[in-house]
């Protein structure tokens, strides 16, 4: 059994399509198919049910997948550890975030400590982030809400009140606070379902007796302030994401504990480099000073 066979197997198992898997691996379809066939011959059983170019893991494949993921995970951790020992000042810090408003400031502070370190940051919805986290493919996730699991380290770094942002000139702009039910007839701009902040707000509004009406739903939280300023709609904005724009007014929510947790997450079995540990310290210090 070869390492290449395991890598190809994992890619096909995740994509469930020969053409897409071959494209992802930058190999020909025939080469990929032959490699998977050799692995099945070595194991003595088929791993997939084949429907055209579509592949579905069968009982044997599902059982083998767990072992293959664990084996490749451990090899990747060994590689990370060797890289850290041999070149501690270089390398790449892999991050996944569902909340990015504070990230530029955090990375700027961390860059002062590790000027030669590279970053790879992905802005994801909750399910995408959880998938990478469980696979151990990122050093840290900055997530809202918090996620808990047997294989996850969870450190809550911030309790963040969610505010209501309205444009100057809006009837509510003369107030400092508002009850949720008073917002039932307003139009909102927000992120799509699947993002933690959106799901939290929708859930609490429904408990207050109404479902928010959205005139805009996107996947770029930073754009919401511009849409509010343009009077497209009002928005729920976490306090850590508000800006000093003089054309936007922020109100506190009176009658509900509308807050979100921001947590730093990591896989319990992933090797954490010295640089990653320093990054964690910067995150904790940053939110501590904000509090």
C-alpha positions in Angstrom: 0.0 0.0 0.0 1.4 3.4 -1.0 1.0 6.8 0.5 -0.1 8.1 -2.9 -3.0 5.6 -3.0 -4.2 6.8 0.4 -4.1 10.5 -0.7 -6.0 9.7 -3.9 -8.5 7.6 -2.0 -9.3 10.5 0.4 -9.8 13.0 -2.4 -12.2 10.7 -4.3 -14.0 9.8 -1.0 -14.6 13.5 -0.3 -15.5 14.6 -3.8 -17.3 11.5 -4.9 -16.6 12.2 -8.5 -13.7 11.0 -10.6 -13.4 14.1 -12.9 -13.5 16.5 -10.0 -11.0 14.5 -8.0 -8.6 14.2 -10.9 -8.8 18.0 -11.4 -8.2 18.6 -7.7 -5.1 16.3 -7.8 -3.9 17.6 -11.1 -3.7 14.0 -12.6 -5.5 12.3 -15.4 -8.7 10.4 -14.8 -7.2 7.2 -16.0 -4.3 7.6 -13.7 -6.5 8.2 -10.8 -8.8 5.3 -11.6 -5.9 2.9 -11.9 -4.4 4.0 -8.6 -7.8 3.5 -6.8 -8.1 0.1 -8.5 -4.6 -0.9 -7.3 -5.6 0.0 -3.7 -8.7 -2.1 -4.0 -6.7 -5.0 -5.3 -4.3 -4.6 -2.4 -7.2 -4.7 0.1 -9.1 -7.4 -1.7 -12.4 -5.6 -1.7 -14.1 -2.7 -3.6 -14.2 0.6 -1.7 -16.8 2.4 -3.9 -20.1 1.7 -5.5 -19.7 3.1 -9.1 -22.5 5.0 -10.9 -21.0 6.4 -14.1 -18.3 8.8 -13.0 -20.0 9.1 -9.6 -18.5 7.1 -6.7 -20.1 6.3 -3.4 -18.2 4.8 -0.5 -19.6 1.4 0.4 -19.4 -0.4 3.8 -15.7 -1.3 3.2 -14.9 2.2 2.0 -16.5 3.9 5.0 -14.6 1.7 7.4 -11.3 2.2 5.6 -11.8 6.0 5.3 -11.6 6.5 9.1 -8.3 4.7 9.3 -6.8 6.4 6.2 -7.8 9.8 7.5 -6.1 9.1 10.8 -3.0 7.7 9.2 -2.5 10.7 6.9 -3.4 13.1 9.8 -0.6 11.7 11.9 1.9 11.9 9.0 0.9 15.6 8.4 1.4 16.4 12.1 4.9 14.8 12.0 5.7 17.0 9.0 4.5 20.1 10.8 6.5 19.3 13.8 9.7 18.7 11.8 9.2 22.0 9.9 8.7 23.8 13.2 11.9 22.3 14.7 14.0 22.9 11.6 12.7 26.4 10.6 10.9 28.0 13.6 10.8 31.5 12.1 9.2 30.5 8.8 6.2 28.4 7.8 2.5 29.0 7.3 -0.2 29.6 9.9 -3.5 28.1 8.7 -6.7 29.8 10.0 -10.4 29.4 9.4 -12.8 32.1 10.5 -16.5 32.7 10.7 -16.0 36.1 12.1 -13.3 38.3 10.6 -14.0 41.9 11.8 -11.1 41.7 14.4 -8.8 39.6 12.3 -6.8 42.5 10.6 -5.9 44.0 13.9 -4.9 40.6 15.4 -2.8 39.7 12.4 -1.1 43.1 12.4 -0.1 42.6 16.1 1.1 39.0 15.4 3.1 40.2 12.4 5.2 42.3 14.7 6.2 39.1 16.5 6.6 36.8 13.5 7.4 39.0 10.5 8.6 36.0 8.3 5.6 33.8 8.9 3.0 33.4 6.2 -0.8 33.2 6.7 -3.5 31.2 4.9 -7.0 32.4 6.1 -10.3 31.1 4.9 -13.6 32.9 5.6 -16.2 30.0 5.9 -19.7 29.3 7.1 -20.1 27.1 10.2 -20.4 23.7 8.5 -17.3 24.3 6.2 -15.3 25.4 9.2 -16.3 22.4 11.3 -15.3 20.1 8.5 -11.8 21.5 8.4 -11.6 21.5 12.1 -12.5 17.9 12.6 -10.0 16.9 9.8 -7.3 18.9 11.7 -6.5 20.8 8.5 -6.2 24.2 10.3 -4.1 25.5 13.2 -6.9 27.5 14.7 -10.5 28.6 14.0 -11.9 31.9 15.2 -15.6 31.1 15.5 -18.9 32.6 16.6 -20.7 30.7 18.1 -18.4 28.4 20.1 -18.1 24.8 19.0 -17.6 21.9 21.4 -16.6 18.3 20.7 -14.5 15.4 21.9 -11.7 16.2 19.5 -11.9 20.1 19.9 -10.2 22.5 22.2 -12.5 25.4 22.8 -11.4 28.7 24.4 -14.0 31.5 24.6 -12.1 34.7 24.2 -14.9 37.3 24.0 -18.5 37.8 25.0 -19.7 40.2 22.2 -23.0 42.2 22.4 -24.9 42.4 19.2 -26.1 45.9 18.3 -28.7 47.3 15.9 -27.1 49.6 13.2 -29.3 52.2 11.5 -28.4 55.0 9.1 -28.4 58.6 10.3 -31.8 60.1 9.5 -33.6 56.8 10.3 -36.5 57.3 12.8 -34.6 55.0 15.3 -31.4 57.1 15.0 -32.5 59.3 17.9 -32.7 56.5 20.3 -30.0 54.6 22.3 -31.8 51.3 22.8 -34.8 49.4 21.4 -36.7 46.2 22.1 -36.6 43.4 19.5 -40.3 43.4 18.9 -40.2 47.0 17.8 -38.0 45.8 14.8 -40.6 43.4 13.4 -41.6 45.7 10.6 -38.0 46.7 9.6 -36.1 45.5 6.6 -32.6 44.0 7.3 -29.4 43.4 5.5 -27.4 40.5 6.7 -25.2 37.5 6.0 -26.7 34.2 4.7 -28.1 31.4 6.8 -25.3 29.2 8.0 -23.2 32.0 9.5 -23.2 32.0 13.3 -24.2 35.6 13.8 -27.2 35.2 11.4 -28.4 32.0 12.9 -28.1 33.5 16.5 -30.1 36.6 15.6 -32.8 34.7 13.7 -33.3 32.4 16.6 -33.6 35.1 19.2 -35.9 37.2 17.0 -38.2 34.2 16.5 -38.3 33.7 20.3 -39.4 37.4 20.6 -42.3 36.7 18.2 -41.2 37.6 14.7 -38.9 36.5 11.8 -36.6 39.2 10.4 -37.3 40.3 6.8 -34.1 40.5 4.8 -33.7 42.7 1.7 -30.1 41.6 1.3 -28.3 38.3 2.3 -24.6 37.9 1.5 -21.4 36.2 2.5 -19.3 39.4 3.3 -20.1 40.7 6.8 -17.8 43.7 6.3 -20.2 44.9 3.5 -23.2 45.3 5.9 -22.1 48.7 7.2 -21.9 50.1 3.7 -25.4 48.9 3.0 -26.8 50.4 6.2 -25.1 53.7 5.3 -26.7 53.5 1.9 -30.1 53.1 3.6 -30.8 49.7 2.0 -31.8 48.3 5.4 -30.8 48.1 9.0 -28.5 45.4 10.4 -27.5 43.4 13.5 -23.8 44.2 14.0 -21.6 42.7 16.7 -19.9 45.4 18.8 -16.5 44.2 17.8 -17.4 44.9 14.2 -18.9 48.3 14.5 -16.9 51.2 13.1 -16.7 54.9 13.8 -18.7 55.9 10.6 -20.5 59.0 11.5 -23.4 58.1 9.2 -24.3 55.0 11.2 -26.0 54.9 14.6 -25.9 51.9 17.0 -28.6 50.9 19.4 -28.5 48.4 22.3 -31.1 45.7 22.5 -33.2 46.2 25.7 -35.1 43.1 26.4 -33.0 40.1 25.3 -29.5 39.0 26.1 -28.4 39.4 22.5 -24.7 38.5 22.7 -22.4 36.1 20.8 -19.4 34.1 22.0 -16.2 34.3 20.0 -14.0 31.3 20.5 -10.6 30.1 19.5 -10.8 26.4 18.4 -8.2 23.8 17.6 -8.1 20.0 17.0 -6.8 18.3 20.2 -4.5 16.0 18.2 -3.1 18.6 15.8 0.5 19.6 16.4 0.6 23.2 17.6 3.7 25.0 16.6 5.5 27.6 18.7 4.3 30.3 16.3 0.7 29.0 16.6 0.9 29.2 20.4 2.2 32.8 20.1 -0.8 33.5 17.8 -3.2 32.2 20.5 -1.6 34.5 23.1 -2.0 37.5 20.8 -5.7 36.6 20.3 -6.4 36.3 24.0 -4.5 39.5 24.7 -6.3 41.4 22.0 -9.8 40.5 23.2 -8.8 40.9 26.8 -7.8 44.5 26.1 -11.1 45.1 24.3 -13.0 43.9 27.3 
